[in-house]
Amino acid sequence: MAGRIEDYALVGDLETAALIGTDGSVDWWCAPRFDSPACLAALLGDPAHGRWLLAPVGRTRCTRRSYRGDTLVLDTYWESVTGTVRVTDFMPPRSLDSPDYPGSAREGGPRIVRVVEGIAGRVAMRGELRLRFDHGSIVPWTRAVDRRTVASVAGPDAAYLSCGPGADPAVTPDRTTVEFTVSAGSSVAFVLGWRPSHTAAPPTAAPAEIDATLLRTLAFWNDWAGALRYEGPAREAVLRSLLTLKALTYAPTGGIVAAATASLPESIGEQRNWDYRFCWLRDSTFTLSCLLRGGFRREAVAWKDWLLRAVAGDPADLQPLYGVEGQRRLPETYADWLPGYESSRPVRFGNAAVDQFQLDIYGEVLNTVYSAVRAGVAVDPPAWALVAELLEYLGTRWQEPDEGIWEVRGPRRHFVHSKVMAWVAADRAVRLARVAGLRGSVRRWQALRHEIHAEICARGWSEEQQSFMQYYGGHQVDATALLILRLGFLPADDPRVLGTVKAMERLDEHGFLRRYGDVRDGGTHHLDDLGGTEGAFVACTFWYADALAATGRPDMARTAFERVLAIRNDVGLLAEEWDPVAGRQLGNTPQALSHVALVNTAFTLYGTRRHGRTATPRLAVA
């Protein structure tokens, strides 16, 4: 069975990623891209669905592990009575291999490199590779190419395992095993690479080449991390979050996936299991702000450009999410052959939310363009035309119900957050019009902005609850109401803002916020018929810290921030949710929005420092 979600560390090459457990097993790897079918899928099943184990004989958990400095190179240590061994795992960015990068269409593909080094004494090691293409469903034809190279082929996929001197593989029809011993000062390297099956096998890398590749990979990540523009508290957590966000970036296009995984459950043993290996518009402004604040302007511009390319076309066709290359068809399917993470079924690939109507995404797109312009990022004339077209279309549909930011699989409702984001779209369009010279539309957009604002205040606010509600006529609060302040809908001293922030205590469970509902009434009331419960939503707790800081409670804000920092795993990663009762992470991992929210909250609390002291926390309009 797979480990706990927090047992996994991430390595990646900016086009795909792999998850490695504390037991030394690579249990998740999609090749050649984030959204490709997995060829190691034990994370959603068991070893028979694909894994690559490399660990000391008889050991089930490492002694300790960490990323090497400010990189995505993972060092795992195993200590025993006979000696100590270190396993170094990394994926070389493909830009290091080709001078004409980007080129995901070029011959070749991703590689996972694993180097076993003896630190002290002697340690007996064991490795097992069980490749399973197409999300664990296809057992490939596996054969020895030569004494130390093994090829596995099925349909369009091929994978090659290269074993270093001293580790001769044993090949059977369904797996490759290796047994060897390392002594202090010695090392053995392994390389697992994916390629299209119609291309030639890769050349075997000599030990010196692997050493050089490791040095280039370390230099790549260290150079990138050196651009960080933050010197406040929790700097290590901020940098690790930005490194994780970079690792979730599909470099050829600039798209950023929501997570590296699919179908990890929000509730163990239940149905809330979604595929997050795609790019969501809802995260766009948060992500842009995070990158710009951190000093990573190049990545911010790439993300903005991806966004504008993805949404180009008829405004009526705007989708909540897209593929890493902007593709629109992401049909949701069930993988019946996979038992699911801890029996959480069904296992889903693709995401049916792509066909939902989510009103908030129009505001997200315009807010992202506005934020980019404020930061001095160039926006070309077609983008200005897109702004106008999106708002004209929104003006005809903003009064309709939708599925909302939480992608409810149930009846459409008039979600307050969706209406607030429609207001954001109109507000940002008015502001952008002055820059773009679209003054002929300003009065109409100002009128739309005023109309939406008035309706939200009349129908979204509850005098009885003294809070903005989740949807018109509803009786439960929603953490997205915390964004009303950040988005500039109302000022921090408005009684309705203060009442809404106060109402968030209803979502508090052991110091963490759920997305919506009322924990005091027995848990989250769901808006669909999927049943089950879910954990606290990590990003929502960060939003709460932001709102506390902006409404004059910085000490409470810092406490909330530090509480979330404490639930990161041993290498600094956060999943989508946290179960404060069971004390474990839930949902897909690592979650981009969780790490983006961490960075933005750190800047909100500590990003402005004067004379060695932190200035009063303040939320600028996103």
C-alpha positions in Angstrom: 0.0 0.0 0.0 1.2 3.6 -0.7 2.5 5.7 2.1 0.7 8.6 3.7 0.4 11.6 1.3 3.0 13.5 3.4 5.5 10.7 3.0 6.2 11.8 -0.6 8.8 14.2 -1.9 8.8 15.6 -5.4 11.4 15.6 -8.1 10.8 17.1 -11.6 12.3 18.4 -14.9 9.8 21.2 -15.6 7.7 19.0 -17.9 6.7 16.2 -15.6 7.4 15.1 -12.0 7.8 12.0 -9.9 6.8 11.3 -6.2 9.2 9.3 -4.0 8.2 7.9 -0.7 10.1 7.6 2.6 10.4 3.9 1.8 12.6 4.7 -1.3 9.9 3.9 -3.8 8.9 6.0 -6.8 5.2 5.5 -6.7 4.0 8.1 -9.2 5.4 9.2 -12.6 3.7 10.4 -15.7 5.7 10.5 -18.9 6.5 12.5 -20.9 4.3 15.2 -19.4 2.4 16.0 -16.3 -0.9 15.1 -17.9 0.4 11.9 -19.7 -0.7 8.5 -18.5 1.3 7.3 -15.5 3.8 4.5 -16.0 4.4 4.2 -12.2 1.0 4.3 -10.5 1.4 2.4 -7.2 0.3 5.6 -5.4 -3.3 4.8 -6.5 -3.0 1.0 -6.0 -0.1 -1.2 -5.0 3.3 -2.2 -6.4 1.7 -4.3 -9.1 0.5 -1.0 -10.6 4.0 0.3 -11.1 6.8 1.4 -8.8 10.6 1.8 -8.6 12.0 0.7 -5.3 15.6 1.4 -4.3 16.4 0.9 -0.6 18.5 -1.1 1.8 17.5 -4.8 2.2 15.0 -5.2 5.0 14.4 -1.5 5.6 10.9 0.1 5.1 11.6 3.7 6.0 14.5 6.1 5.6 16.3 7.7 8.5 16.1 11.2 7.2 15.9 13.1 3.9 16.1 16.6 2.6 16.5 18.6 -0.6 20.1 19.6 -1.2 20.2 23.3 -0.5 17.9 25.4 -2.6 17.3 22.7 -5.3 15.0 19.9 -6.3 17.7 17.3 -5.8 16.6 14.9 -3.0 19.0 13.3 -0.6 17.7 10.3 1.4 19.8 8.7 4.2 19.5 5.2 5.5 21.4 4.2 8.7 21.8 0.7 10.0 24.1 -1.3 12.2 26.2 -2.2 9.1 26.6 1.2 7.7 25.1 4.4 6.2 24.0 5.0 2.6 22.7 8.0 0.7 20.3 7.8 -2.2 20.3 11.0 -4.4 17.2 11.4 -6.6 16.8 14.0 -9.3 15.4 14.7 -12.8 17.6 16.8 -15.0 15.6 19.6 -16.7 15.5 18.9 -20.4 16.7 22.4 -21.1 20.1 21.2 -19.9 20.3 18.6 -22.7 19.3 20.7 -25.7 20.6 24.1 -26.8 17.4 24.7 -28.8 15.1 24.3 -25.8 12.1 24.5 -25.5 11.4 21.3 -27.4 9.1 18.8 -25.8 8.6 17.5 -29.3 12.3 16.8 -29.7 13.5 13.2 -29.6 14.0 11.9 -26.1 12.2 12.4 -22.9 12.3 12.6 -19.1 14.8 10.8 -16.9 14.9 9.9 -13.2 18.4 9.5 -11.9 19.1 7.7 -8.7 22.6 7.6 -7.3 23.4 5.3 -4.3 26.5 6.3 -2.3 28.1 4.5 0.6 28.8 6.9 3.5 30.0 4.5 6.1 30.4 0.7 6.5 28.7 -1.6 4.1 25.0 -1.7 3.1 23.2 -4.4 1.1 20.8 -2.8 -1.3 17.8 -4.0 -3.3 16.0 -2.5 -6.2 12.8 -3.4 -8.0 11.3 -1.8 -11.1 7.8 -2.7 -12.2 6.8 -0.5 -15.1 3.1 -0.4 -16.0 2.1 1.9 -18.8 -1.3 3.6 -19.3 -2.0 4.4 -15.6 -0.9 1.0 -14.4 -3.0 -1.1 -16.8 -0.4 -2.4 -19.3 2.5 -4.7 -18.5 5.2 -4.0 -21.1 7.5 -6.4 -22.9 10.7 -6.2 -20.8 14.0 -7.6 -21.9 17.7 -7.2 -21.3 19.4 -5.1 -24.0 22.9 -5.9 -22.6 24.4 -6.7 -19.2 23.3 -3.5 -17.5 20.5 -2.1 -19.7 16.8 -3.2 -19.6 14.2 -2.1 -22.1 10.4 -2.1 -21.5 8.1 -1.5 -24.5 4.3 -1.4 -25.1 2.5 0.5 -27.8 3.8 4.1 -28.0 5.8 3.9 -24.8 9.3 2.7 -24.1 11.4 3.0 -20.9 15.0 2.1 -20.5 16.7 1.3 -17.2 20.5 1.7 -17.1 22.3 0.2 -14.1 25.8 1.2 -13.1 28.8 -1.1 -12.7 28.4 -3.5 -9.8 24.6 -3.7 -10.1 23.6 -6.3 -12.7 19.8 -6.5 -13.2 17.7 -9.7 -13.2 14.8 -9.5 -15.7 11.5 -11.4 -15.5 8.4 -10.8 -17.6 6.8 -8.4 -15.1 9.7 -6.8 -13.2 13.4 -6.0 -13.0 15.3 -6.6 -9.8 18.8 -5.8 -8.7 20.9 -6.6 -5.6 24.2 -5.1 -4.7 26.3 -3.8 -1.9 27.8 -0.4 -1.4 30.8 0.4 0.8 32.0 3.8 2.1 33.3 5.8 -0.8 31.7 3.8 -3.5 28.6 4.6 -5.6 26.2 3.1 -8.1 24.0 5.1 -10.4 20.7 4.2 -12.1 18.9 6.0 -14.8 15.3 5.4 -15.9 14.3 7.2 -19.0 11.1 7.3 -21.1 11.1 7.6 -24.9 8.6 7.1 -27.7 8.8 3.5 -28.6 9.6 4.2 -32.3 12.8 6.1 -31.4 16.3 4.6 -30.7 17.3 3.6 -27.3 19.3 6.3 -25.4 23.1 5.8 -25.0 24.2 4.5 -21.6 25.6 7.3 -19.5 29.0 6.8 -18.0 29.5 7.6 -14.2 31.4 10.8 -15.1 28.4 12.0 -17.3 26.0 11.3 -14.5 28.2 13.3 -12.0 28.3 16.2 -14.5 24.5 16.1 -15.0 24.0 16.2 -11.2 26.2 19.3 -11.0 24.4 21.0 -13.8 21.0 20.2 -12.2 22.2 21.6 -8.8 23.5 24.7 -10.5 20.3 25.2 -12.4 18.1 25.2 -9.3 20.6 27.2 -7.2 20.8 29.9 -9.9 17.0 30.1 -10.1 16.5 30.3 -6.4 19.1 33.1 -6.2 16.6 35.5 -7.7 14.3 35.3 -4.6 13.3 38.8 -3.4 12.3 38.0 0.2 14.3 38.3 3.4 11.5 38.0 6.1 10.7 35.3 8.5 10.1 31.8 7.2 12.3 32.5 4.2 13.1 28.8 3.8 9.4 28.0 3.6 8.8 30.8 1.0 11.7 29.6 -1.2 10.7 26.0 -1.0 7.1 27.0 -2.0 8.4 28.9 -5.0 10.7 26.0 -6.0 7.7 23.8 -5.8 5.7 26.2 -8.0 8.5 26.2 -10.5 8.6 22.4 -10.5 4.9 22.4 -11.4 5.5 24.6 -14.4 5.4 23.1 -17.8 8.4 25.0 -19.2 7.6 24.8 -23.0 4.4 26.9 -22.5 4.6 28.5 -19.1 1.5 26.7 -17.8 1.4 25.7 -14.2 -0.5 22.6 -13.1 -2.6 22.6 -9.9 -0.8 19.5 -8.6 1.4 16.7 -9.8 -1.1 14.0 -9.0 -4.5 12.7 -9.8 -7.3 11.2 -7.6 -5.7 11.5 -4.2 -8.8 11.8 -2.0 -10.1 14.8 -0.1 -11.8 12.2 2.1 -10.2 8.8 2.7 -12.3 6.0 1.2 -14.8 8.4 -0.4 -15.6 9.7 -3.9 -14.0 13.2 -3.9 -11.0 12.2 -6.0 -10.1 14.5 -8.8 -7.4 14.9 -11.5 -5.4 18.1 -10.8 -2.7 17.8 -13.5 -4.1 20.7 -15.4 -4.0 24.5 -15.3 -6.9 26.4 -13.5 -7.9 30.0 -14.3 -9.1 30.4 -10.7 -5.4 30.3 -9.6 -4.1 32.8 -12.1 -4.1 36.1 -10.2 -2.8 34.5 -7.0 0.0 32.8 -9.0 1.0 35.9 -10.9 1.1 37.9 -7.7 3.2 35.2 -6.0 5.8 35.1 -8.8 6.1 38.8 -9.2 6.4 39.3 -5.4 9.1 36.7 -5.3 11.1 38.3 -8.0 10.4 35.7 -10.7 9.2 38.1 -13.5 10.1 35.7 -16.3 7.9 33.0 -15.0 5.1 35.5 -14.3 5.2 36.7 -17.9 5.2 33.1 -19.2 2.2 32.3 -17.1 0.3 35.4 -18.3 1.1 34.6 -21.9 -0.1 31.0 -21.4 -3.3 32.3 -19.9 -4.0 34.7 -22.8 -3.3 32.0 -25.4 -5.5 29.5 -23.6 -8.5 31.7 -23.3 -8.3 33.2 -26.8 -11.4 32.8 -29.0 -15.1 33.2 -28.3 -15.7 34.4 -24.7 -18.6 31.9 -24.6 -16.1 29.1 -24.8 -14.1 30.1 -21.7 -13.3 27.1 -19.5 -12.4 26.8 -15.8 -9.3 24.8 -16.7 -7.0 23.9 -19.6 -4.2 21.4 -20.4 -0.6 22.4 -20.1 -0.5 23.4 -23.8 -3.9 25.1 -23.6 -5.8 22.1 -24.9 -9.6 22.2 -24.1 -10.8 18.6 -24.3 -10.0 16.9 -21.0 -12.7 14.2 -20.7 -13.1 12.6 -17.3 -12.7 8.8 -17.3 -12.7 6.1 -14.6 -9.8 3.7 -14.1 -11.6 0.7 -12.8 -8.5 -1.4 -12.6 -7.0 0.8 -9.9 -8.3 0.3 -6.3 -7.5 3.9 -5.4 -5.5 5.5 -2.7 -6.5 3.6 0.5 -9.5 2.3 -1.4 -10.8 5.7 -2.3 -12.8 5.2 -5.5 -13.5 5.9 -8.2 -10.1 6.8 -9.6 -10.6 9.6 -12.1 -8.4 10.9 -14.9 -9.4 14.0 -16.8 -11.7 16.5 -15.2 -15.4 17.0 -16.0 -15.3 20.5 -14.4 -13.9 21.6 -17.8 -17.5 21.7 -19.0 -18.9 23.7 -16.1 -20.0 27.3 -16.2 -18.0 29.2 -13.6 -18.7 32.9 -13.6 -15.7 33.7 -11.5 -13.2 32.9 -14.2 -14.0 36.1 -16.2 -12.9 38.1 -13.2 -9.8 36.0 -12.8 -8.7 36.6 -16.3 -9.3 40.4 -16.2 -7.7 40.6 -12.7 -4.6 38.8 -14.0 -4.3 41.2 -16.9 -4.8 44.1 -14.6 -2.2 42.8 -12.1 0.3 42.3 -14.9 -0.2 45.8 -16.2 0.3 47.3 -12.7 3.5 45.4 -12.4 4.8 46.8 -15.7 4.3 43.6 -17.8 3.6 44.4 -21.4 0.2 43.5 -22.8 -0.3 43.6 -26.6 -3.3 45.0 -28.5 -5.0 41.6 -29.0 -5.1 41.2 -25.2 -6.9 44.6 -24.9 -9.4 43.5 -27.4 -9.9 40.2 -25.4 -10.6 42.3 -22.3 -13.3 44.2 -24.0 -14.9 41.0 -25.5 -14.9 39.2 -22.2 -16.6 42.0 -20.4 -19.2 42.5 -23.1 -20.0 38.8 -22.8 -20.0 38.8 -19.0 -22.5 41.7 -19.1 -25.0 39.3 -20.7 -24.5 36.4 -18.3 -23.5 37.6 -14.8 -27.0 37.3 -13.4 -27.1 33.5 -14.2 -26.3 30.9 -11.5 -23.1 28.8 -11.9 -21.2 25.9 -10.4 -18.8 28.3 -8.6 -15.1 28.2 -7.6 -15.5 24.9 -5.8 -16.8 23.2 -9.0 -20.0 21.9 -7.3 -21.3 18.8 -9.0 -24.9 19.7 -8.2 -27.5 22.4 -9.0 -26.2 25.7 -10.1 -26.6 28.5 -7.6 -26.0 32.3 -7.3 -22.7 32.0 -5.5 -21.6 35.2 -3.9 -17.9 34.7 -4.8 -18.9 34.3 -8.5 -20.8 37.6 -8.4 -17.9 39.3 -6.6 -15.6 38.1 -9.4 -18.0 39.5 -12.0 -17.7 42.8 -10.1 -13.9 42.4 -10.2 -14.1 41.9 -14.0 -16.1 45.2 -14.4 -13.9 47.1 -12.0 -10.6 46.0 -13.6 -12.0 46.7 -17.1 -12.8 50.3 -16.0 -9.2 50.7 -14.7 -7.7 49.1 -17.8 -9.8 51.1 -20.1 -7.9 54.3 -19.1 -4.6 52.6 -20.1 -5.9 51.0 -23.3 -7.8 54.0 -24.6 -11.1 52.2 -24.5 -12.9 55.2 -23.0 -16.0 54.7 -25.1 -17.0 51.7 -23.0 -16.0 53.1 -19.6 -19.4 54.5 -18.6 -21.2 51.3 -19.5 -18.7 49.3 -17.5 -18.9 51.6 -14.6 -22.7 51.2 -14.6 -22.3 47.4 -14.7 -19.8 47.5 -11.8 -22.3 49.6 -9.7 -25.2 47.3 -10.5 -23.3 44.1 -9.5 -22.0 45.7 -6.3 -25.4 46.8 -5.3 -27.0 43.3 -5.9 -24.2 41.5 -3.9 -24.7 43.8 -1.0 -28.5 43.4 -1.1 -28.7 39.6 -1.8 -25.4 38.2 -0.6 -25.3 39.8 2.8 -27.2 38.3 5.8 -28.2 40.6 8.6 -29.1 37.5 10.7 -25.7 35.9 10.2 -23.8 39.2 10.0 -21.8 37.8 7.2 -21.8 37.4 3.4 -23.2 34.0 2.7 -22.1 31.3 0.3 -24.9 31.9 -2.2 -28.0 34.0 -2.4 -30.6 32.8 0.1 -28.1 30.3 1.7 -27.3 30.0 5.4 -23.7 28.8 5.4 -20.5 30.8 5.2 -17.8 30.3 2.6 -14.1 31.0 3.0 -14.0 32.8 -0.4 -15.8 35.7 1.3 -12.4 36.4 2.9 -11.3 37.5 -0.6 -13.8 40.4 -0.6 -11.2 42.5 1.2 -8.3 41.4 -1.0 -10.2 42.1 -4.2 -11.1 45.6 -3.1 -14.8 45.0 -3.0 -15.1 46.6 0.4 -12.5 48.4 2.7 -11.0 46.7 5.8 -13.0 48.9 8.2 -16.4 48.2 6.7 -18.6 46.5 9.3 -19.6 43.8 6.7 -16.0 42.9 6.2 -15.4 42.7 10.0 -18.6 40.6 10.4 -17.6 38.2 7.7 -14.1 37.7 9.1 -15.7 37.0 12.5 -18.0 34.5 10.9 -15.1 32.5 9.6 -14.8 31.1 13.2 -17.6 28.8 12.2 -15.3 27.1 9.7 -12.5 26.7 12.2 -11.5 23.2 13.1 -8.5 23.0 15.5 -7.1 26.2 14.0 -7.6 25.4 10.3 -10.4 26.6 8.0 -12.7 24.4 5.9 -13.9 25.8 2.6 -17.6 26.2 3.7 -20.3 24.9 6.0 -20.4 25.2 9.8 -18.2 22.8 11.7 -20.2 23.5 14.9 -23.2 21.9 13.3 -21.5 18.6 12.7 -19.3 19.2 9.7 -19.4 20.5 6.2 -22.7 20.5 4.4 -22.0 19.5 0.9 -23.7 21.1 -2.1 -23.8 17.8 -4.1 -24.7 14.2 -3.5 -21.2 12.7 -3.4 -21.3 12.3 0.4 -18.3 12.1 2.8 -16.5 14.9 4.5 -13.2 16.6 3.7 -10.3 18.2 5.5 -9.5 21.8 6.1 -8.5 23.6 2.9 -4.9 24.9 3.3 -5.2 28.0 1.1 -8.3 29.1 3.0 -6.4 29.2 6.3 -3.8 31.4 4.6 -6.6 33.7 3.3 -7.8 33.9 6.9 -4.4 35.0 8.0 -4.4 37.7 5.3 -7.8 39.0 6.4 -6.8 39.0 10.1 -3.7 41.0 9.3 -5.6 43.5 7.2 -8.3 44.1 9.8 -5.8 44.9 12.6 -5.0 41.6 14.2 -1.4 40.8 13.1 -0.6 38.6 16.0 -3.5 36.3 15.3 -2.5 36.4 11.6 1.0 35.3 12.4 -0.3 32.5 14.6 -2.5 31.2 11.8 0.4 31.4 9.3 2.8 29.5 11.6 0.2 26.9 12.3 0.1 26.0 8.6 3.9 26.1 8.3 3.9 23.4 11.0 1.9 20.9 8.9 4.3 20.9 5.9 6.0 17.5 5.5 9.6 16.9 6.2 10.7 18.4 2.9 8.4 21.4 3.1 5.5 20.3 0.9 1.8 20.9 1.3 -1.1 19.0 -0.2 -4.5 20.5 -0.9 -6.1 19.8 2.5 -5.2 18.9 6.1 -7.1 16.6 8.4 -6.6 18.2 11.9 -8.2 15.2 13.7 -6.2 12.5 12.0 -3.2 14.7 11.7 -2.5 14.0 8.0 -2.5 15.6 4.6 -5.3 15.0 2.1 -5.9 15.7 -1.6 -3.6 16.1 -4.5 0.0 17.0 -3.8 2.0 19.1 -3.9 -0.8 21.6 -4.4 0.2 24.8 -6.2 -2.5 26.9 -4.6 -1.4 26.0 -1.1 2.2 27.0 -1.9 1.1 30.2 -3.7 -1.0 31.2 -0.7 1.9 30.6 1.6 4.1 32.9 -0.4 1.5 35.6 -0.6 0.7 35.5 3.1 4.4 35.7 4.0 4.7 38.9 1.9 1.5 40.2 3.4 2.8 39.7 6.9 6.5 40.3 6.5 7.2 41.5 3.0 7.5 45.2 3.9 10.2 46.0 6.5 11.2 49.4 7.8 14.3 50.0 9.9 14.5 46.4 10.9 10.8 46.2 12.0 7.9 44.8 10.1 5.5 47.4 8.8 1.8 47.2 9.5 0.4 44.3 7.4 -1.7 45.6 4.5 -3.5 43.9 1.6 -3.2 45.6 -1.7 -5.8 45.0 -4.3 -4.9 41.7 -6.0 
